[in-house]
Amino acid sequence: MSIYFLMLLIMIILLYKGIIYSFCYSPKKIKVISAIALFLMTFRCIALIILFIIQNQSYLYLLKPMVFTNVLCIPICGIASVFIFARNNKIKLKKVLFLSVMLCTVYLIFIYKSPANINISKLYGYTIELKFKDYYYIPMLIVSSIFVIKGIKLFNETYSNKLGAILIIISSCITLIAVLLTSINTDFAWLILSDISWIITMDYALIKFKR
């Protein structure tokens, strides 16, 4: 079993746990926000597994909208985690949902407008590469930088969850490094590590609601 496929299986397990934690333990507002993020990442993971195991490249282009949903999931995970670890009960669900809808709209327009190439790799099976991939990487760099700052600020707050703040900082730093390394065409799936780190952060945030 390849390391890449093992990482995808780990993602599936963590996502399953996160979805269970969300529906079983979290309050209504967090349930909605976390479900959006976790299901978006689940779509990405399923698409990557299909690309890895499938032998025929017919119709793989249809997976393009699913493959890059981490660019949506990470901001939503970050926002939810900051609220939870700050122990802030004043989440304005309408604003978060509006932001999520706006992000999804921009994402779908970008995916529709951006041509993509389907390549084959010995490590990952088939891969989908966007022609305008810089417009995919830059928002992730900006968002991750913001959450590094948010995480540091959160860590210094008196009543915040310190471990949670550290997880936000670590996940953001991993994402920054992963995007930079991926942009210079390294052969390892660094962005999967970024995905896993944010799922772990989200899972820890959700399990805090368990009594």
Contacts in CASP RR format, 6 or more apart in sequence:
PFRMAT RR
TARGET T0000
AUTHOR 0000-0000-0000
METHOD contacts of the structure
MODEL  1
MSIYFLMLLIMIILLYKGIIYSFCYSPKKIKVISAIALFLMTFRCIALII
LFIIQNQSYLYLLKPMVFTNVLCIPICGIASVFIFARNNKIKLKKVLFLS
VMLCTVYLIFIYKSPANINISKLYGYTIELKFKDYYYIPMLIVSSIFVIK
GIKLFNETYSNKLGAILIIISSCITLIAVLLTSINTDFAWLILSDISWII
TMDYALIKFKR
2 123 0 8 1.000
4 52 0 8 1.000
4 123 0 8 1.000
4 124 0 8 1.000
4 189 0 8 1.000
4 192 0 8 1.000
5 49 0 8 1.000
5 52 0 8 1.000
7 189 0 8 1.000
7 192 0 8 1.000
7 193 0 8 1.000
7 196 0 8 1.000
8 45 0 8 1.000
8 48 0 8 1.000
8 49 0 8 1.000
8 52 0 8 1.000
8 192 0 8 1.000
10 196 0 8 1.000
11 41 0 8 1.000
11 45 0 8 1.000
11 192 0 8 1.000
11 195 0 8 1.000
11 196 0 8 1.000
11 199 0 8 1.000
12 42 0 8 1.000
12 45 0 8 1.000
12 49 0 8 1.000
14 196 0 8 1.000
14 199 0 8 1.000
14 200 0 8 1.000
14 203 0 8 1.000
15 38 0 8 1.000
15 41 0 8 1.000
15 42 0 8 1.000
15 45 0 8 1.000
15 199 0 8 1.000
17 203 0 8 1.000
18 34 0 8 1.000
18 38 0 8 1.000
18 199 0 8 1.000
18 202 0 8 1.000
18 203 0 8 1.000
18 206 0 8 1.000
19 35 0 8 1.000
19 38 0 8 1.000
19 39 0 8 1.000
19 42 0 8 1.000
21 203 0 8 1.000
21 206 0 8 1.000
21 207 0 8 1.000
21 209 0 8 1.000
21 210 0 8 1.000
22 30 0 8 1.000
22 31 0 8 1.000
22 34 0 8 1.000
22 35 0 8 1.000
22 38 0 8 1.000
22 206 0 8 1.000
23 31 0 8 1.000
23 35 0 8 1.000
24 210 0 8 1.000
25 206 0 8 1.000
25 207 0 8 1.000
25 209 0 8 1.000
25 210 0 8 1.000
25 211 0 8 1.000
26 34 0 8 1.000
26 206 0 8 1.000
26 209 0 8 1.000
27 209 0 8 1.000
29 91 0 8 1.000
29 93 0 8 1.000
30 80 0 8 1.000
30 83 0 8 1.000
30 84 0 8 1.000
30 91 0 8 1.000
30 206 0 8 1.000
30 209 0 8 1.000
32 93 0 8 1.000
32 97 0 8 1.000
33 76 0 8 1.000
33 79 0 8 1.000
33 80 0 8 1.000
33 91 0 8 1.000
33 93 0 8 1.000
33 96 0 8 1.000
33 97 0 8 1.000
33 100 0 8 1.000
34 77 0 8 1.000
34 80 0 8 1.000
34 202 0 8 1.000
34 205 0 8 1.000
34 206 0 8 1.000
36 76 0 8 1.000
36 100 0 8 1.000
37 72 0 8 1.000
37 73 0 8 1.000
37 76 0 8 1.000
37 77 0 8 1.000
37 80 0 8 1.000
37 202 0 8 1.000
38 73 0 8 1.000
38 199 0 8 1.000
38 202 0 8 1.000
40 69 0 8 1.000
40 70 0 8 1.000
40 72 0 8 1.000
40 73 0 8 1.000
40 76 0 8 1.000
41 69 0 8 1.000
41 70 0 8 1.000
41 73 0 8 1.000
41 195 0 8 1.000
41 198 0 8 1.000
41 199 0 8 1.000
43 66 0 8 1.000
43 69 0 8 1.000
44 66 0 8 1.000
44 67 0 8 1.000
44 68 0 8 1.000
44 69 0 8 1.000
44 70 0 8 1.000
44 73 0 8 1.000
44 195 0 8 1.000
45 195 0 8 1.000
46 66 0 8 1.000
47 63 0 8 1.000
47 66 0 8 1.000
47 67 0 8 1.000
48 67 0 8 1.000
48 124 0 8 1.000
48 192 0 8 1.000
50 60 0 8 1.000
50 63 0 8 1.000
51 60 0 8 1.000
51 63 0 8 1.000
51 67 0 8 1.000
51 124 0 8 1.000
51 125 0 8 1.000
51 126 0 8 1.000
51 127 0 8 1.000
51 128 0 8 1.000
52 124 0 8 1.000
52 125 0 8 1.000
52 126 0 8 1.000
54 60 0 8 1.000
54 126 0 8 1.000
57 118 0 8 1.000
57 120 0 8 1.000
57 126 0 8 1.000
60 118 0 8 1.000
60 126 0 8 1.000
60 128 0 8 1.000
61 116 0 8 1.000
61 118 0 8 1.000
61 128 0 8 1.000
63 128 0 8 1.000
64 111 0 8 1.000
64 116 0 8 1.000
64 128 0 8 1.000
65 108 0 8 1.000
65 111 0 8 1.000
67 128 0 8 1.000
68 107 0 8 1.000
68 111 0 8 1.000
68 130 0 8 1.000
68 136 0 8 1.000
69 107 0 8 1.000
70 140 0 8 1.000
70 191 0 8 1.000
70 194 0 8 1.000
70 195 0 8 1.000
71 107 0 8 1.000
71 136 0 8 1.000
71 139 0 8 1.000
71 140 0 8 1.000
72 100 0 8 1.000
72 103 0 8 1.000
72 104 0 8 1.000
72 107 0 8 1.000
73 195 0 8 1.000
73 198 0 8 1.000
74 140 0 8 1.000
74 143 0 8 1.000
74 144 0 8 1.000
74 175 0 8 1.000
74 194 0 8 1.000
74 198 0 8 1.000
75 103 0 8 1.000
75 143 0 8 1.000
76 96 0 8 1.000
76 100 0 8 1.000
76 103 0 8 1.000
77 198 0 8 1.000
77 199 0 8 1.000
77 201 0 8 1.000
77 202 0 8 1.000
78 147 0 8 1.000
78 150 0 8 1.000
78 168 0 8 1.000
78 198 0 8 1.000
78 201 0 8 1.000
78 202 0 8 1.000
79 96 0 8 1.000
79 99 0 8 1.000
80 96 0 8 1.000
80 202 0 8 1.000
80 205 0 8 1.000
81 164 0 8 1.000
81 167 0 8 1.000
81 168 0 8 1.000
81 201 0 8 1.000
81 202 0 8 1.000
81 205 0 8 1.000
82 88 0 8 1.000
82 147 0 8 1.000
82 150 0 8 1.000
82 151 0 8 1.000
82 154 0 8 1.000
82 168 0 8 1.000
83 91 0 8 1.000
84 161 0 8 1.000
84 205 0 8 1.000
84 206 0 8 1.000
84 208 0 8 1.000
85 154 0 8 1.000
85 160 0 8 1.000
85 161 0 8 1.000
85 164 0 8 1.000
85 165 0 8 1.000
85 168 0 8 1.000
85 205 0 8 1.000
86 154 0 8 1.000
86 157 0 8 1.000
86 160 0 8 1.000
86 161 0 8 1.000
87 159 0 8 1.000
87 160 0 8 1.000
87 161 0 8 1.000
110 132 0 8 1.000
110 135 0 8 1.000
110 136 0 8 1.000
111 130 0 8 1.000
113 132 0 8 1.000
114 130 0 8 1.000
114 131 0 8 1.000
114 132 0 8 1.000
114 135 0 8 1.000
114 136 0 8 1.000
115 130 0 8 1.000
115 131 0 8 1.000
115 132 0 8 1.000
116 128 0 8 1.000
116 129 0 8 1.000
116 130 0 8 1.000
116 131 0 8 1.000
117 128 0 8 1.000
117 129 0 8 1.000
117 131 0 8 1.000
118 126 0 8 1.000
118 127 0 8 1.000
118 128 0 8 1.000
118 129 0 8 1.000
119 126 0 8 1.000
119 127 0 8 1.000
119 128 0 8 1.000
119 129 0 8 1.000
120 126 0 8 1.000
120 127 0 8 1.000
121 127 0 8 1.000
123 187 0 8 1.000
123 189 0 8 1.000
124 189 0 8 1.000
130 136 0 8 1.000
133 183 0 8 1.000
134 183 0 8 1.000
137 179 0 8 1.000
137 182 0 8 1.000
137 183 0 8 1.000
140 175 0 8 1.000
140 179 0 8 1.000
141 176 0 8 1.000
141 179 0 8 1.000
141 180 0 8 1.000
144 172 0 8 1.000
144 173 0 8 1.000
144 175 0 8 1.000
144 176 0 8 1.000
144 179 0 8 1.000
145 172 0 8 1.000
145 176 0 8 1.000
147 168 0 8 1.000
147 169 0 8 1.000
147 171 0 8 1.000
147 172 0 8 1.000
148 169 0 8 1.000
148 172 0 8 1.000
148 173 0 8 1.000
148 176 0 8 1.000
150 168 0 8 1.000
151 165 0 8 1.000
151 168 0 8 1.000
151 169 0 8 1.000
151 172 0 8 1.000
152 165 0 8 1.000
152 169 0 8 1.000
154 160 0 8 1.000
154 164 0 8 1.000
154 165 0 8 1.000
154 168 0 8 1.000
155 162 0 8 1.000
155 165 0 8 1.000
155 166 0 8 1.000
155 169 0 8 1.000
161 208 0 8 1.000
163 204 0 8 1.000
164 201 0 8 1.000
164 204 0 8 1.000
164 205 0 8 1.000
167 197 0 8 1.000
167 200 0 8 1.000
167 201 0 8 1.000
167 204 0 8 1.000
168 201 0 8 1.000
170 197 0 8 1.000
170 201 0 8 1.000
171 194 0 8 1.000
171 197 0 8 1.000
171 198 0 8 1.000
171 200 0 8 1.000
171 201 0 8 1.000
174 193 0 8 1.000
174 194 0 8 1.000
174 197 0 8 1.000
175 194 0 8 1.000
175 197 0 8 1.000
175 198 0 8 1.000
177 190 0 8 1.000
178 190 0 8 1.000
178 191 0 8 1.000
178 193 0 8 1.000
178 194 0 8 1.000
179 190 0 8 1.000
179 191 0 8 1.000
179 194 0 8 1.000
181 188 0 8 1.000
181 190 0 8 1.000
182 190 0 8 1.000
182 191 0 8 1.000
END
